[in-house]
Amino acid sequence: MEKYFPTIVNSVCELVENIIQKYSKRLIHLAMDQDRSEMFNRRHSDNFLSAIDIELHEVYRREIAKIIPECIYASEEGDAEYLTENRSGSPEFIAIIDPLDTSELAVRGLNGYTQVAVYSIQQKRPIVAVVGDMFHEIRLYCGAITNDGREVAFARTRSGAVHELKCKRDVAINQAILTSYFMRPKERFNVVALENDLLNALAEENADGQRRGRIGIDFGSAGLCHVASGGTDAFIEIAKGFWLWDLYPGHFILEASGGTVVDLAGNKLSLSLPSSLEGMRCAMRKRQKFVSASSEVLAKSIASKLN
């Protein structure tokens, strides 16, 4: 399957795989030693920051420059910048990086993700997104453009098995497994807990009298990837909104699998990005609330229940 992919796609997948192999072991050691390596976060004062976040930021910065000759590099840990010597203002690509998502859990050896998306300015579309799971059996979730222009999504396991991702389920809300990132008690959990119409719809009985709707926690782009793989049916962010680096990789992977992402009014979100450095710097300062789901019908049904 991967032999049909352009060179950049294979190179990005290989980069993320190599990072996982190296840093997952270090994260486990940190967890066992209870060494959190916490640092002061100058960019996001309310977010956990570890030494590995900064180290991975520099690793990606160096390695992406080898894969993509002309690009804007936009990482959670730094302002958007030109990577190459050519400062002409006409880069070919944009690379969006979250070096280590869920850092405060990653250093405990629980959940950790590293994610990359590459956008073609000329084609006005993403060409690859990879979300790497540091600890679990599925190592990579990937969305990509093939040589003939098709969008595909696949997952690769620790043993190298590849599974194509296709959203096949169109379920009602009361049959859905819905997740959200609500670890912050006041800013996030309370917001979801007050959505009575949505929670009641999840809890409605099915025709056989059973209550099959479920709600759980998930994280960043990985939450959208789990919808793409069929592990869950929907993932929502209705409290603070996600930054671009948290949402974009998973957004593309889910859409490449046949799923959808809409805003809270039910309008489909675009994957288009600004083509200039200043435009990307502005985009990196905005949060986005959304509903993602395995089908457009489910996504809009959930959005219609939100207060």
N, C-alpha and C positions, 0 to 999 in steps of 0.2 A: 504493500500500500504506500509506504513512504517513498518508494522509488519514483513516484509520480510528482513529488513535491519539488519546488524550486530550491536552489542551493541555500538561500537565506533561511528557509523554513527548517531544513535539516540542521543547519549550523546553530540556530537558536535552540532547537530541541536538545542538541548535544551539549550546548553550554549549560542549560538548566539542569540536565541530568548530571553533569560533572559537579555542579555546585551542590546538588542534593547529596551526592555520594560523599563529598568532603565535609560539608557543614552539618549534615544530620548527625554524624558521629560526634562532632564537637558539641552540638546542642545537647545530646544525651549526656555527655560528660559533665557539662555545666549543670544539667538537671540533677544528676546523681551527687555532684559535689555541692549542690545548692548555691552555686556561684551565679548570680543573676547578671552580673556585668552591666548593671544599670548605669546610664549616663544622663546628664542633663540634656533635655531636648530643646534646642534653641528655636527650631522651626515650629514645633507643635508642643507647647508647654504642658498640655494635659495628656499627652501620649507617652507611653512607655518607649524608651529607646535603649537598645543594648549596643555593646561594642561591635557585635556581629552585624547589626544594621549598617553601621558606617563602613565596616570592612567590605561587606558585600556591595555597597554602593560603589566603592572604588573598583572592585573586581568587575562589576558589570560595565562600569564606565570604560575600563581598559579593554575588555573583551568585545563589547559591542562595536567599538571603534575598529576592531580587526574585521568584523563581519560586514559592517556597513560603512562604506567609505565617506559618505556625506550624510550627516543626520543631525537632527536636534535631539539631544539627550534630556529627557524629562523624568527625573527620579523624585520619589517622596523625600529623599534626604538632601536635595539640592535644587536650586533654581534651574529652569530650563536653560540649556546652553548649546552652542555649537561644539561638536566634538573634534572636528578636524581643523587643520591649519587654514583651510579655505573658509574665510568669513564672508563670502560673497552674498550671503543672504538667500541663496537658492539651493537649499539642501534637498536631497532626494527622498529622505525618509524621516520619520519621527519615531523614536524609541521611548516607550513609556515603561517605567520600571518601578516595582515595589520590591526592594531587596529582600525584606523579611516581613511578611504580614503576620499579625497576631504575635508580635514579638514577646509580649509578657507571658504568653502561653508556650511559645517556642522554647524559651530558656527553662521552662519546667518540663520539657519533653512531652507535651500534650498535643498541641496543634501548631504547626508552622508551615507557611507557604511562601514561595518565592515566585514572582510573576513578571512576565515581559509581554509587551505587545509592540509590533512594528507596523507602522502606517505608511503607505505609499502616497506621497503628495501628488505625484503625477496621475496615479490611478484613482485618487480620492477615495481610498478604501483601505482597511487593514489587510495585511497579507499574512500575518501570523500572530497568534497569541498563545502563550504557554503558561500554564499555572502548574507549578511543581509542588507536590506534597512531600514534606520532609520526612514524615514518619509512617505513612500508611501504605497499604499494598499497591494502590494505584499511585504511581509516581508522577505521571504527567497527564494533564488534560491539554489538548491542543485544538485550536481552530486554525485553518490554513486555506490559502488559495492555491489550487492545483495549477499545473502548467496550462491547462485548457480553460482556466478562469472560474472553475467551480469552487464553491465553498464546501469544505468537509470538516468534520470534527472527529477526533478519536481520543482514546485513553490508552496509556501504556503502563503495564504493571512492572513491579520490581524485577520479575523474571523475563521481561521483554515481550510479553504477549500484548498484541494490539487489538483493540476493540473499537469499531466504528460507533460513534454516538449519534443516535437518531431519536428525537423525541416522538414517542408513539402513543403516549397516553393523553387522552382528553377527558379529564375527570371533573366531576362537580366539586364545589368547595367542601361539602360534607364528606367527601371521600379522599380529600387531599392531605398530604403531609406538607405543611407549610413551615418555613423556617425564617428566622430573622436574627440579626446581630443585636442582642439586647443585654449585653453584659454589664453596662453601666446602669445601676439601679434607678437613678433619678432621671437621667437624660434620655435613656432608651427604653428600659423595661417598663417604666410607668406609662410611657406613651402608647406602647403596644397593648398594655393591660387595659387601657381605657377604651380600646376599639371594640365596644360591646357588640355592634352589628356584625363585625367580622368574626369575633369569637363565637357568637351565637350561631352564625352560619356554619362554622366549622363543627360545632357540637350538635347540629341537627341530626335526627335519626334518619337512617336510610330506609328503603322500602321494607327491609327485613327486620327493622327495629333496632339495628346495631348502630352504634356511634363510631364511625371510622375516621373522622377528621382528627388530625393531630397537629400540634405546634411544637417546634423545637428551636434550638440555637444552631447557627452556622456562621461562617466568617467570610467577609469580603468576596473577592472573585471566586473563591472556592465554593461559596454558597450557590452561585449560578452554575458552576461546573457540576455540582451534585444534581441540579435539576436536569442538566444536559445528559447526564449518565443514567437518569432514572432513579437515583437514590431518594430524591424528594420530588415534589411536584411544583413547588413555588418557593421563592425566596424574596422577601420584601425588605425595604428600608424606608421607613416612614417618619423617623424621628429627626435626626440631624442631617441626613443625607451623606452620601459617600463622596470622597474625593475621586478625581479622575483615575488615579493609579489603582484605587480599590475596585472600581467598577469596570473599567474599559476592557481588560483582558477577558474576564468572565462574560461580559456582555457579548463580545464577538464569538467566543466559543459556544455560548448558548444559542445565538442566532444561527451559527453554522450548523448546529445540530437540528435546527428546525423549531427551536423555542422562540420566545419573544420577550422583550423588555419594554415596558410602557411607563409613563409618568403617572402621578397620582390621579390625573384626570382621564387616564386611559389612552393617551396619545403615544404612539410608538416613538421611542427615543432613537435619535440618529447616531451613527457611528462616525460621522464626518468630524474632522479636526481642523483647527486653523492651520494655515500653511506657513505662518511667520513665527519667529522666535517670540516676539511680544504677544502675539495671539495665544501661543501656548502658555506663556507665563500667566496670562489672564485666565485661561482655561484651568490651570492648575490651582487657582485660588477659589474655585467654585465647587460647591457641593451639589449633589443630585439625589433627590428622593425618587424611588421607583418601585415597581412591581415587576418581577420576572417570573415566568411560568413556562410550563411545557407546551402550552397552547395559548393563542391569542384570546380564545373564549374564556379560559380560566383566568388569565391576567386581568382582563376587563371586568370579569365577575368580582374578583377580589377588590379591584380599584373602586368599584361601585359601592362596596360595603364600607369604605373608609370614611371616617368623619373629617 
